[in-house]
């Protein structure tokens, strides 16, 4: 039988299951902790750190930290807001995220977090990286200049035999997302759409469906990112 633990987030009393990841337990209690690489029920990657919280006075990633009895968690503070805003700014300057021309505009988690944290001019210099794009697969287009290396596609998108269709190649400044062309050739329309949907930015695009959602009907046109969690628990 699962053991229930009690903890607090910004003074709010919460409870979850022992071993449950903090970011998921927080959502179950109506508290939004921002994520980019995390998805519920996946092995955590801990790669983006946008979910940084302060636990018992120490900064930790909420997507890799299980809840424990008596935890005192800070989620909303000026310090954490600035850390998260800095991470968003770094992701914008590290890649090519020209939102008005992007097919995921309005459906992009990174863009939505930019709005949430009121990002204007980034405090960091633009890297102006030029990564090769890949349009060789029949259903998927890879715009590598937008990749934030979240590993969602690597962890989620697999063929019928459980083989990953996406993988990372290189390391450091040469790191890039690749697609197995043989496996990609067998992708269904549904799997290709799923790959596009789970990507938090505009890196993975399903061919021939660009800009299908009109302005005003896109995911974040009418609601702020995270509001679905907080509003469902009021």
trRosetta pair geometry for C-beta under 8 A, 3 or more apart (Angstrom, degrees):
i j d omega theta_ij theta_ji phi_ij phi_ji
2 17 4.7 -28 172 -143 130 116
2 18 6.9 179 -176 35 77 83
3 17 7.0 110 69 -160 49 65
3 18 4.2 6 77 3 102 130
4 15 5.6 16 -179 176 104 119
4 16 7.4 163 -150 88 65 22
4 17 6.5 -52 -101 -100 52 51
4 18 7.4 -122 -80 -25 4 84
5 15 6.6 170 86 -152 40 72
5 16 6.1 -22 60 66 87 71
5 17 7.2 76 16 -179 88 10
5 18 5.0 103 -27 -77 118 77
5 67 5.6 172 80 125 130 103
5 68 6.1 -107 -176 -172 158 21
5 69 4.4 -119 -147 -72 102 67
5 70 8.0 -80 -176 -1 101 54
5 71 7.9 55 143 4 123 102
6 13 6.7 -12 -169 -167 107 92
6 14 7.2 154 -156 84 59 45
6 15 4.9 -33 -99 -97 66 89
6 69 6.3 38 45 -138 64 70
6 70 7.2 46 84 -59 78 43
7 14 5.6 -27 73 69 75 95
7 15 7.3 140 22 -98 68 38
7 16 7.1 -23 23 18 113 103
7 25 7.7 55 45 132 128 141
7 67 5.5 -127 -5 -163 148 109
7 68 7.2 90 -77 71 125 44
7 69 7.2 -151 -64 -141 83 21
7 70 6.6 -8 -103 63 71 9
7 71 3.9 0 -134 56 124 92
7 72 7.3 -151 -167 -67 82 30
7 73 6.4 47 155 -7 117 110
8 11 5.8 -5 176 -129 124 13
8 12 6.1 150 -158 67 74 39
8 13 5.7 -38 -99 -94 84 45
8 14 6.5 143 -110 16 28 86
8 71 7.2 -161 36 96 58 63
8 72 5.4 1 61 -121 105 62
8 73 6.5 -176 94 30 55 75
9 12 5.2 -25 66 56 76 99
9 14 5.6 27 2 -9 102 137
9 26 5.9 94 -77 -121 162 101
9 29 7.2 141 20 93 132 138
9 31 5.0 37 99 -135 155 173
9 73 4.6 -24 -106 78 68 112
9 74 7.9 147 -159 -101 58 13
9 75 5.2 15 -174 -8 104 126
10 31 7.8 166 24 -133 111 133
10 73 7.4 -47 -25 97 56 73
10 74 6.3 83 -79 -134 70 50
10 75 5.5 -80 -34 38 109 89
10 76 5.3 16 -89 34 147 97
12 29 7.3 148 125 148 121 125
12 31 6.8 169 71 -72 144 128
14 25 6.8 110 145 149 128 98
14 26 7.0 -12 -158 -110 167 52
14 29 4.0 -8 -133 -119 112 169
14 31 7.0 -61 -83 -2 145 133
15 29 7.3 136 38 -85 47 123
16 20 4.6 -120 158 63 119 138
16 24 7.8 117 -145 98 136 80
16 25 3.3 -22 -94 -136 155 121
16 28 6.4 118 -106 62 95 135
16 29 7.3 -83 -61 -34 95 115
16 67 4.7 78 66 52 132 160
17 20 4.3 95 63 -32 83 121
17 25 7.4 -151 31 -97 63 108
17 67 7.7 105 68 58 39 119
18 66 7.4 48 176 161 50 119
18 67 7.1 -118 -118 85 36 83
18 68 7.2 52 -134 -112 81 51
18 69 7.6 -17 -97 -38 103 86
19 66 4.8 -36 -145 -153 31 140
19 67 7.7 -32 33 49 15 70
20 24 5.8 -113 174 82 99 112
20 25 4.7 113 113 -62 121 106
20 66 6.3 118 62 -148 29 81
20 67 5.5 -7 69 22 85 109
21 24 4.8 75 70 14 91 106
21 25 6.8 -171 88 -8 42 90
21 38 7.9 -172 139 -152 151 133
21 44 6.4 141 -115 -54 147 131
21 62 7.3 96 163 152 88 64
21 63 6.1 15 178 -159 133 39
21 64 7.2 -21 -135 -91 110 10
21 65 6.9 99 -152 68 68 44
21 66 6.1 -63 -91 -95 41 56
21 67 7.6 81 149 -18 9 82
22 25 5.6 -59 -141 41 32 110
22 26 6.0 37 159 -24 68 106
22 33 7.3 27 123 11 92 167
22 53 7.1 -120 131 35 145 145
22 55 7.8 -100 -101 -80 162 133
22 62 4.2 -107 90 -158 115 80
22 63 7.6 -92 57 -59 85 21
22 65 4.8 2 -6 85 125 95
22 66 7.0 164 -37 -148 76 11
22 67 5.3 128 -91 -66 69 81
22 71 7.8 -110 -109 129 118 165
22 73 7.0 158 -160 -107 132 154
23 26 5.8 -50 -147 33 27 114
23 27 6.7 29 152 -19 60 104
23 33 4.9 -119 -126 74 80 128
23 35 5.9 77 -168 -65 148 127
23 38 5.8 29 91 138 161 167
23 51 5.4 -34 -88 -155 127 145
23 62 4.2 111 -62 126 85 105
23 63 4.8 0 -6 -85 142 62
24 27 5.7 -52 -150 34 34 111
24 28 6.5 36 151 -20 65 104
24 40 5.4 109 -106 -115 117 99
25 28 5.6 -53 -151 34 34 114
25 29 6.6 18 153 -6 64 109
25 67 4.8 -2 11 -33 169 143
26 29 5.9 -71 -154 46 32 102
26 31 4.1 -81 -177 80 91 106
26 32 7.4 161 133 -78 112 6
26 33 5.0 61 84 -12 156 114
26 62 6.8 -15 -3 -175 140 139
26 73 7.8 -107 -87 107 118 157
26 75 7.1 129 -141 -89 145 153
27 30 7.7 60 -172 -64 32 14
27 31 7.0 -101 -73 65 28 58
27 32 6.9 53 -101 -101 75 50
27 33 7.4 -97 -51 25 81 85
27 40 7.9 -92 54 -74 152 126
27 229 5.0 -85 -142 -138 83 129
29 233 6.8 93 155 -155 31 161
30 229 6.4 155 -144 152 40 76
30 230 5.7 85 180 -127 80 44
30 232 6.8 -152 -109 78 90 71
30 233 2.4 -121 -89 77 125 154
30 234 7.1 152 -156 -50 142 50
31 75 6.3 103 172 55 122 171
31 229 7.3 -44 76 139 18 122
31 230 7.3 50 -111 -94 23 84
32 226 3.4 84 -165 -165 155 116
32 227 7.7 -24 -53 -57 156 26
32 229 4.5 137 -80 70 91 133
32 230 5.3 -60 -20 -43 112 102
33 51 5.1 62 148 -146 109 90
33 53 6.4 -48 -131 -56 129 121
33 62 4.8 -46 154 79 158 165
33 75 5.9 -97 -93 -141 93 123
34 50 4.9 -78 111 142 106 110
34 51 6.1 -153 80 -87 57 62
34 84 6.1 95 50 -151 140 137
34 113 5.9 94 -157 -115 139 119
34 116 7.4 169 -91 91 134 157
34 225 7.3 59 -118 121 96 121
34 226 6.6 -66 -85 -64 72 131
35 38 3.9 -72 -162 46 137 108
35 39 7.9 168 132 -61 139 41
35 48 7.5 114 -167 64 54 131
35 50 6.3 151 -121 79 23 110
35 51 5.2 15 -90 -64 74 117
35 62 8.0 -106 -78 78 98 108
35 63 6.1 107 -119 -73 116 126
36 48 4.3 -94 62 126 114 178
36 50 5.2 81 -4 16 105 141
36 91 7.8 -137 -138 -94 174 166
36 109 5.9 162 -117 114 75 130
36 110 6.5 50 -122 -77 126 81
36 113 7.4 -58 -71 -18 107 154
36 148 6.4 -51 155 108 137 146
36 150 5.5 -119 133 -107 88 130
36 200 5.0 177 -158 105 76 171
37 44 7.9 83 113 -166 105 69
37 45 4.7 -100 156 65 128 123
37 46 7.2 -102 89 1 142 8
37 47 4.6 140 -94 49 166 95
37 48 4.4 170 -16 -5 108 109
37 50 8.0 146 6 22 84 103
37 63 7.0 147 79 109 93 173
37 150 3.8 -163 -104 -157 76 86
37 151 6.2 39 -155 41 108 88
37 152 6.6 -157 -152 -50 53 88
37 200 7.8 -91 -71 -3 36 144
38 42 7.4 175 -163 63 53 111
38 44 6.1 -11 -113 -126 94 88
38 45 7.3 -151 -80 33 56 87
38 51 6.5 28 -7 -35 139 148
38 63 4.0 -135 -81 -125 135 135
39 42 4.6 52 73 8 92 130
39 152 6.1 93 -22 -128 127 102
39 155 7.6 174 41 92 121 130
39 156 7.0 16 55 -69 160 127
39 198 7.0 -11 -81 -154 151 108
42 45 7.9 -11 125 -26 117 89
42 152 7.9 48 138 -129 179 66
42 155 5.2 76 -162 142 128 138
42 156 6.9 -55 -97 -71 136 88
43 155 6.8 -147 51 -142 85 130
44 61 8.0 148 164 126 139 123
44 63 4.7 158 -141 144 126 92
44 64 4.7 -169 111 -87 149 71
45 48 8.0 56 93 -6 111 79
45 63 7.6 -12 49 125 60 136
45 150 6.9 123 72 175 155 54
45 151 4.5 156 -112 57 153 135
45 155 7.0 -125 -58 -38 115 143
46 49 7.3 44 -179 -69 65 69
46 61 5.1 98 -136 114 95 165
46 63 5.9 -174 -85 85 64 106
46 64 4.3 11 -79 -46 122 135
47 149 6.2 -125 160 120 140 88
47 150 6.0 171 75 -133 128 40
47 151 6.0 122 -7 3 151 114
48 51 7.6 80 83 -1 95 84
48 87 6.8 96 166 174 81 131
48 91 7.6 10 -146 -76 104 135
48 148 6.7 34 -103 143 114 118
48 150 5.9 -3 -47 -109 119 87
49 52 5.3 26 176 -47 82 104
49 61 5.8 -87 -116 -98 66 108
49 87 6.0 -154 88 -112 91 145
50 84 5.5 72 -157 -138 72 88
50 87 5.1 -164 -90 104 74 148
50 88 7.1 72 -115 -58 117 79
50 113 6.9 -34 -159 -148 145 160
51 61 5.6 70 81 -163 99 70
51 62 4.1 -112 155 43 112 99
51 63 4.9 103 54 -24 158 96
52 59 5.5 3 -172 -170 110 101
52 60 7.1 153 -145 77 64 24
52 61 6.1 -43 -90 -94 59 55
52 62 7.3 -171 -99 -11 8 87
52 80 6.4 -164 101 -141 91 90
52 83 5.5 -73 75 125 140 140
52 84 6.9 -159 45 -69 98 81
52 87 7.9 153 4 -34 120 145
53 59 7.4 164 86 -144 28 56
53 60 6.3 -29 65 65 74 75
53 61 7.9 99 20 -142 76 13
53 62 4.9 63 0 -60 119 108
53 73 5.4 9 152 -169 136 101
53 74 6.2 167 -177 77 82 56
53 75 5.2 -27 -124 -95 114 67
53 80 6.6 19 -120 -125 45 142
54 57 6.4 -3 174 -131 105 13
54 58 6.6 149 -157 67 67 24
54 59 5.6 -37 -97 -85 70 56
54 60 7.6 114 -122 17 24 76
54 73 7.1 143 78 -160 53 52
54 74 4.0 -2 58 51 105 112
54 77 7.1 -8 12 20 131 142
54 79 7.5 43 -43 88 135 127
54 80 6.6 -119 -17 -67 99 117
55 58 5.7 -35 67 63 72 82
55 60 4.9 -28 18 27 118 128
55 65 6.7 -160 -28 172 160 161
55 71 5.9 -34 -153 -163 105 107
55 72 7.2 135 -157 75 54 52
55 73 5.3 -16 -101 -104 75 76
55 74 7.8 -147 -66 23 35 71
56 71 6.9 -94 -37 -147 98 65
56 72 5.7 100 -79 52 61 90
59 83 7.6 180 -136 -115 136 169
60 64 7.8 -123 169 69 91 91
60 65 5.0 67 141 -62 127 147
61 64 4.7 39 91 26 115 103
61 65 6.2 157 82 -18 58 100
62 65 5.9 -67 -130 41 31 109
62 73 8.0 75 -104 -156 109 136
62 75 8.0 39 -72 -108 147 101
67 71 6.1 -119 -155 14 71 146
68 71 5.3 108 62 -47 75 107
74 77 5.3 8 168 -23 121 127
74 80 6.6 -176 125 -31 99 139
75 80 6.8 -142 -176 115 27 168
76 80 6.9 -125 -125 66 15 130
76 81 7.4 35 -153 -53 57 102
77 80 4.8 86 54 12 85 100
77 81 6.8 -150 88 -7 41 88
78 81 5.7 -56 -145 38 29 113
78 82 6.3 29 157 -19 64 107
79 82 6.0 -61 -154 35 27 108
79 83 6.5 27 151 -19 64 106
80 83 5.5 -50 -147 34 36 114
80 84 6.3 32 156 -16 67 106
81 84 5.9 -58 -147 39 29 108
81 85 6.1 30 154 -19 65 109
81 117 6.7 166 -172 -129 83 100
82 85 5.6 -52 -141 39 31 112
82 86 6.2 36 156 -23 64 105
83 86 5.8 -56 -151 34 28 112
83 87 6.6 29 151 -20 63 104
84 87 5.6 -50 -150 32 35 112
84 88 6.6 35 152 -17 65 103
84 113 7.5 -114 162 -175 105 118
84 117 6.1 -159 109 -87 99 145
85 88 5.7 -53 -151 36 34 112
85 89 6.3 35 151 -19 66 106
85 117 4.1 -174 -97 168 89 137
85 118 7.8 -25 -119 57 127 68
85 119 6.3 171 -157 -80 91 89
86 89 5.6 -54 -147 38 32 113
86 90 6.3 35 153 -21 65 105
86 123 7.1 -41 -119 44 82 126
87 90 5.7 -53 -148 35 31 112
87 91 6.5 30 154 -18 64 104
88 91 5.9 -57 -151 36 31 110
88 92 6.5 30 152 -19 64 106
88 110 6.8 155 -141 -162 86 77
88 113 5.1 -152 -104 120 130 111
88 114 5.5 173 170 -84 130 65
88 117 5.7 155 26 48 153 142
88 119 5.7 -124 113 -62 125 142
89 92 5.7 -56 -151 35 33 112
89 93 6.4 17 159 -9 68 108
89 119 5.9 180 -78 -135 84 123
89 122 3.9 147 -163 -133 102 96
89 123 5.9 43 149 26 160 79
89 124 5.8 133 135 16 107 105
90 93 6.2 -62 -143 43 30 100
90 94 5.9 31 160 -27 66 113
90 122 7.7 151 -59 -160 32 128
90 124 5.8 51 -97 18 65 160
91 94 5.9 -54 -137 33 27 113
91 95 6.8 -13 174 16 61 107
91 97 7.6 51 129 -28 81 149
91 110 6.0 -121 118 -143 138 127
91 148 5.2 12 -150 -124 118 120
92 95 7.3 -90 -155 52 20 79
92 97 5.1 -93 -136 48 70 136
92 110 7.4 161 -72 163 79 119
92 114 6.8 82 -66 -95 134 127
92 119 7.1 146 -14 158 155 154
92 122 5.7 -163 79 -68 120 139
93 122 5.0 -161 -49 112 117 164
93 124 4.8 -157 41 92 162 105
93 125 6.6 128 -176 102 140 29
93 126 4.7 -129 -152 -105 88 52
93 127 6.0 107 144 -4 79 82
94 127 5.3 30 -132 13 41 138
94 129 6.8 17 166 -9 55 130
94 148 7.9 99 78 -119 124 72
95 127 7.8 11 -49 57 25 118
95 129 6.2 -46 -115 47 45 123
95 145 5.5 136 -173 165 89 58
95 146 5.5 114 153 -118 138 26
95 147 6.7 -178 -113 52 145 47
95 148 6.7 -97 -13 -78 147 68
95 201 8.0 48 90 169 157 163
96 128 8.0 57 -81 -138 91 43
96 129 6.9 -123 -33 66 89 82
96 143 8.0 -103 76 161 112 105
96 145 3.6 -2 30 153 118 122
96 146 6.1 -72 72 -66 74 66
97 102 7.1 -13 -159 -53 58 149
97 110 6.8 -94 -134 113 148 135
97 111 7.4 -172 177 -74 120 86
97 146 6.0 105 -88 -124 73 85
97 201 7.1 -80 -110 -155 110 123
97 202 7.8 136 -127 30 74 109
98 101 5.1 9 111 37 108 107
98 102 6.5 154 82 -38 59 97
99 102 5.4 -61 -140 22 35 119
99 105 5.0 110 180 -109 79 109
99 108 7.3 -137 -126 43 97 150
99 111 5.4 112 -117 -115 126 127
100 105 6.6 60 -110 -96 20 161
101 105 8.0 119 53 -34 19 134
102 105 4.7 124 74 -42 89 91
102 108 6.9 22 117 -50 137 146
102 111 7.9 -172 71 -57 143 139
102 146 7.2 117 -126 -103 127 147
102 202 4.3 -148 -170 -25 114 168
103 202 5.7 137 53 -144 76 119
103 205 5.5 77 60 -123 147 127
103 210 4.3 -90 -114 -142 128 87
103 211 5.8 -103 -130 -46 77 63
104 107 5.0 -103 -166 73 68 93
104 108 4.2 95 129 -69 106 98
104 111 7.6 168 115 0 93 131
104 196 8.0 -162 -86 -179 108 90
104 199 7.6 -100 -95 99 153 105
104 201 6.3 135 79 167 157 36
104 202 3.6 -157 16 -83 119 89
104 205 7.6 -124 -43 -91 97 94
105 108 6.2 -24 -101 -2 28 120
105 111 6.4 127 -130 -89 58 175
105 202 7.6 -3 -37 -63 60 136
105 218 7.4 -29 112 -155 59 170
106 111 7.6 -39 -37 96 22 145
106 213 6.7 -146 96 101 130 123
106 215 6.8 -156 -74 -116 155 63
106 218 2.9 39 142 115 124 160
106 219 6.4 137 143 37 70 69
106 220 5.8 -166 -168 53 49 82
106 221 5.4 11 -153 -58 111 90
107 213 6.5 101 -45 43 126 151
107 218 5.2 -111 -50 -168 80 102
107 219 4.5 93 -117 11 67 115
107 220 6.9 172 -92 7 26 91
108 111 3.9 68 85 13 115 112
108 112 6.4 176 92 -14 59 85
108 200 7.0 81 -165 158 62 56
108 201 5.6 41 -149 -130 107 46
108 202 6.1 -43 -95 -40 124 88
108 220 7.7 -75 50 18 52 136
109 112 5.5 -56 -146 38 32 113
109 113 6.4 31 156 -18 66 104
109 200 3.8 -52 40 -163 126 98
109 201 7.2 -80 47 -61 81 56
109 225 6.5 106 -142 -126 68 144
110 113 5.8 -54 -149 36 31 109
110 114 6.6 39 149 -24 63 102
110 148 6.6 160 -75 -43 140 151
110 200 6.0 103 -30 134 85 99
110 201 5.0 11 7 -90 130 96
111 114 5.4 -50 -154 29 34 118
111 115 6.8 32 150 -15 64 100
111 201 7.9 122 -19 -124 86 72
111 220 7.3 171 96 62 100 152
112 115 5.7 -51 -155 36 36 110
112 116 6.3 39 147 -24 66 105
112 219 7.8 -62 -67 102 140 106
112 220 4.4 -136 -99 -113 117 162
112 224 7.3 139 -174 -164 101 51
112 225 3.8 107 141 -41 128 126
113 116 5.2 -47 -141 35 39 117
113 117 6.2 14 165 2 70 107
113 225 6.1 -55 -66 56 62 155
114 117 6.7 -69 -142 50 22 90
114 119 4.3 -70 -158 36 78 129
115 118 7.3 23 -176 -78 34 40
115 119 7.6 -63 -55 28 22 87
115 220 7.5 151 39 155 146 133
115 224 7.3 -141 108 -129 114 85
115 225 7.8 126 64 3 104 105
116 224 5.9 110 -97 -170 93 107
116 225 5.7 -77 -51 48 133 104
116 226 7.3 68 -115 17 148 121
119 122 6.9 10 -171 -79 110 71
122 126 7.6 110 62 -67 134 74
129 145 6.4 172 94 -132 95 80
130 145 7.2 -18 -132 -96 32 114
131 144 3.9 -105 121 107 128 115
131 145 5.1 178 43 -72 98 63
131 147 7.5 -64 81 26 164 112
131 176 6.0 162 -155 -116 127 121
132 144 6.4 33 72 33 48 140
132 176 7.9 28 47 -156 85 160
133 141 7.3 3 177 179 108 88
133 142 6.3 171 -163 91 61 69
133 143 5.6 -11 -120 -113 107 51
133 144 6.1 -160 -96 13 47 87
133 145 7.3 -39 -71 -7 89 97
134 137 7.2 48 137 -2 101 94
134 141 7.3 168 89 -161 58 47
134 142 4.1 12 53 50 99 116
134 144 7.0 67 -1 -34 94 109
134 178 7.8 94 -33 -135 167 56
134 179 6.5 176 113 25 147 113
135 141 5.0 2 -109 -123 80 89
135 142 7.5 -145 -64 33 45 66
135 207 7.8 100 -154 -92 91 119
136 181 6.2 -32 112 -117 120 120
137 140 4.4 -3 90 54 136 88
137 141 7.6 -153 57 -69 95 35
137 142 7.8 75 17 -17 120 98
137 179 5.8 -49 -47 115 141 146
137 181 6.2 -146 -85 -127 84 68
137 184 4.0 -63 -129 142 127 137
137 185 6.9 -134 -144 -68 77 56
137 187 7.5 35 174 19 123 131
138 184 7.3 159 27 134 76 89
138 185 6.0 79 3 -127 116 61
138 187 7.7 180 65 50 95 98
138 207 7.5 -112 150 26 41 146
139 184 7.3 -157 44 173 90 86
139 187 5.2 -127 49 86 139 119
139 189 6.7 -150 -139 -102 138 52
139 192 4.0 -92 141 -96 127 154
139 206 6.3 -24 166 -146 83 77
139 207 5.7 -142 -159 23 34 105
140 179 6.4 -179 94 -128 138 166
140 184 6.0 -94 32 -158 125 120
140 187 6.8 38 -25 53 113 163
140 192 5.5 -146 -65 -138 87 100
140 195 6.3 -23 -109 91 127 149
140 196 7.9 -163 -123 -57 86 91
140 204 6.3 -31 -158 -160 109 87
140 205 7.2 130 -160 71 57 46
140 206 6.6 -43 -101 -104 57 48
140 207 6.9 -105 -57 -22 10 93
141 204 7.7 140 74 -160 54 40
141 205 4.5 -27 64 69 102 100
141 206 7.7 142 18 -130 87 1
141 207 5.6 112 -28 -75 103 83
142 147 7.9 7 -174 -57 94 118
142 177 6.6 -154 -156 97 129 106
142 179 6.1 -162 -48 -15 137 123
142 203 6.5 1 -156 167 67 79
142 204 6.4 -14 -106 -101 66 60
142 205 7.9 -175 -77 25 21 79
143 146 4.9 33 109 15 105 113
143 147 7.8 175 97 -36 59 78
143 202 6.1 -12 63 123 138 85
143 203 5.5 -140 68 -137 76 42
143 204 8.0 -139 28 -53 77 21
143 205 6.4 44 -7 -6 109 118
144 147 5.2 -29 -156 -5 54 121
144 176 5.5 5 -155 -155 137 107
144 177 6.1 -173 -118 46 91 90
144 203 6.7 51 -105 -147 28 101
146 201 4.8 -167 157 135 104 124
146 202 4.8 -56 163 70 168 76
146 203 4.4 -156 87 -73 96 71
147 176 7.2 108 56 -151 155 61
147 177 4.9 -168 -126 0 154 125
147 201 7.1 175 -107 66 24 133
147 203 4.3 81 -79 -114 68 146
148 200 6.9 -53 42 72 131 109
148 201 5.6 119 -8 -14 110 141
148 203 7.6 -139 3 -34 67 134
149 168 7.2 55 -137 -106 94 126
149 175 6.5 32 -102 131 136 132
149 177 7.3 -162 -96 -53 62 100
150 199 8.0 142 49 -144 128 57
150 200 6.0 68 -15 20 168 120
151 154 4.7 -54 -159 42 71 119
151 155 5.6 62 144 -20 90 106
151 168 7.5 -43 -98 -39 87 120
152 155 6.1 -70 -149 43 27 102
152 156 5.7 -4 167 1 68 122
152 198 5.0 -161 149 145 125 103
152 199 6.4 173 75 -97 128 42
152 200 6.8 121 -5 -18 151 92
153 156 6.3 -70 -128 48 24 95
153 157 5.0 -16 -165 14 69 122
153 165 7.6 -79 165 75 96 91
153 166 4.1 24 127 35 109 162
153 177 7.0 63 60 -157 135 134
153 195 5.8 51 -127 -150 105 89
153 198 6.6 147 -80 92 63 113
153 199 6.2 11 -56 -80 110 89
153 204 6.0 138 -86 -47 142 151
154 157 7.6 -24 -72 42 10 86
154 164 5.6 22 -163 -164 62 137
154 166 4.9 -106 -81 95 59 99
154 167 6.0 94 -120 -101 107 40
154 168 6.7 -28 -77 -23 147 85
154 177 7.9 -130 -51 -133 101 98
155 164 7.8 -14 -78 -115 18 121
156 194 7.5 -136 138 145 120 110
156 195 7.9 167 94 -104 109 60
156 198 5.3 -86 72 148 162 171
157 164 7.1 79 84 -153 67 65
157 165 5.0 -65 126 40 104 113
157 166 5.8 61 66 2 119 107
157 191 6.6 112 -147 -179 95 97
157 194 6.8 157 -99 103 95 104
157 195 4.8 38 -94 -95 147 97
157 198 7.3 -172 -47 50 98 139
158 161 7.9 -119 161 73 101 48
158 162 5.2 0 163 -152 141 33
158 163 5.9 148 -159 67 89 30
158 164 5.5 -49 -99 -89 84 43
158 165 6.5 -176 -111 -14 27 84
159 162 7.2 -51 68 17 64 17
159 163 5.0 -5 35 54 105 90
159 165 6.2 113 -42 -64 85 98
159 183 5.1 -117 -47 -156 132 108
159 186 6.3 46 -130 85 123 126
159 187 7.9 -102 -99 -84 85 65
163 180 7.6 -46 137 45 114 165
163 183 6.1 -133 101 -106 118 145
164 167 5.9 105 112 -67 122 88
164 180 7.7 120 105 -7 63 128
165 179 6.2 3 151 -152 84 82
165 180 5.5 -123 -155 39 50 101
165 183 4.7 -149 -116 115 81 125
165 184 5.7 113 -169 -75 113 72
165 187 6.8 60 -130 -76 159 114
165 195 7.6 -68 78 -94 135 136
166 177 6.1 -10 -170 -172 112 100
166 178 7.0 151 -158 81 61 47
166 179 5.6 -33 -102 -100 69 68
166 180 7.6 -128 -72 0 23 82
166 195 7.7 139 -36 -141 128 120
167 177 7.7 150 82 -155 29 58
167 178 5.5 -26 69 65 77 96
167 179 8.0 150 24 -95 70 23
167 180 6.9 60 4 -44 110 94
168 175 6.0 -13 -171 -161 112 94
168 176 7.2 151 -153 78 66 31
168 177 6.2 -45 -99 -100 62 52
168 178 7.1 125 -132 16 13 88
169 175 7.4 153 82 -148 44 47
169 176 5.7 -23 62 63 90 81
169 177 7.9 125 18 -133 82 8
169 178 4.7 47 -12 -18 120 130
170 174 3.6 -122 -170 117 135 92
170 175 4.7 -158 96 -88 96 35
170 176 5.8 45 35 13 127 78
171 174 6.5 22 52 62 38 92
171 175 5.5 31 -125 -69 20 96
172 175 6.3 156 54 -22 27 97
177 203 6.7 63 46 165 152 139
179 183 7.9 -133 172 70 76 95
179 184 5.0 50 157 -61 116 141
180 183 4.1 40 96 26 118 110
180 184 6.0 163 82 -20 58 89
181 184 5.4 -54 -135 39 29 114
181 185 6.5 41 159 -32 62 100
182 185 6.0 -51 -159 20 27 114
182 186 7.7 13 148 -9 56 103
183 186 6.1 -64 -164 35 41 106
183 187 7.5 65 141 -50 67 86
184 187 5.5 -21 -161 -16 47 119
187 191 4.8 -129 -161 85 88 119
187 192 5.0 101 141 -58 127 90
187 195 7.7 -28 -152 -12 144 137
188 191 4.7 94 52 8 81 99
188 192 6.9 -143 93 -4 43 87
189 192 5.7 -57 -148 39 31 113
189 193 6.3 31 154 -19 66 106
189 206 7.7 73 -159 -158 68 133
190 193 5.8 -55 -149 37 29 110
190 194 6.4 32 151 -21 63 106
191 194 5.4 -49 -146 34 35 115
191 195 6.5 42 152 -24 64 100
192 195 5.7 -48 -152 30 32 114
192 196 6.8 31 151 -15 62 103
192 206 4.7 108 140 -115 104 103
192 207 7.8 -47 172 19 143 76
193 196 5.7 -54 -152 37 36 111
193 197 6.1 33 152 -20 68 109
193 206 5.4 0 -88 -62 57 156
193 209 7.8 3 -102 49 95 164
194 197 5.6 -57 -143 39 32 111
194 198 6.2 21 163 -14 68 108
195 198 6.4 -59 -140 38 24 100
195 199 6.7 32 156 -28 59 105
195 204 4.9 -105 143 156 95 144
195 206 7.4 130 66 -67 95 89
196 199 6.0 -55 -155 24 29 114
196 204 5.2 -145 -96 114 52 91
196 205 5.8 64 -116 -126 114 28
196 206 4.6 -75 -35 -21 145 94
199 202 7.4 112 121 -101 125 12
199 203 5.4 -139 -168 53 138 90
199 204 4.2 170 -43 35 152 106
202 205 6.6 21 -176 -65 76 106
205 210 6.7 19 -175 -87 128 91
206 209 5.1 4 95 37 106 121
209 212 4.8 -20 176 -44 83 132
213 217 5.4 -140 -173 95 89 94
213 218 4.7 113 125 -89 130 76
213 219 7.9 15 157 -21 169 69
214 217 5.3 54 64 27 78 114
214 218 7.8 -139 86 -39 32 84
215 218 6.7 -27 -120 -6 38 112
215 221 6.7 146 -171 -113 56 137
216 221 5.4 168 -129 163 18 155
216 222 7.7 52 -165 -50 52 102
217 221 6.6 20 15 30 11 151
218 221 4.6 107 57 -31 80 110
220 223 6.5 -99 -136 72 49 62
220 224 7.3 44 -153 -127 94 23
220 225 6.0 -18 -112 -57 123 82
223 227 4.7 -133 180 60 104 137
223 228 6.8 76 141 -49 149 81
224 227 4.7 101 62 -36 78 118
226 229 5.5 -48 -167 32 61 112
226 230 6.2 43 144 -9 84 109
227 230 5.8 -63 -141 48 39 102
227 231 5.2 33 164 -18 76 115
228 231 6.3 -50 -125 42 22 105
228 232 6.2 23 167 -22 56 113
229 232 6.4 -68 -155 32 20 107
229 233 7.1 -8 159 1 57 114
230 233 6.4 -79 -156 44 30 98
230 234 7.0 48 151 -49 66 97
231 234 5.9 -34 -151 -4 40 118
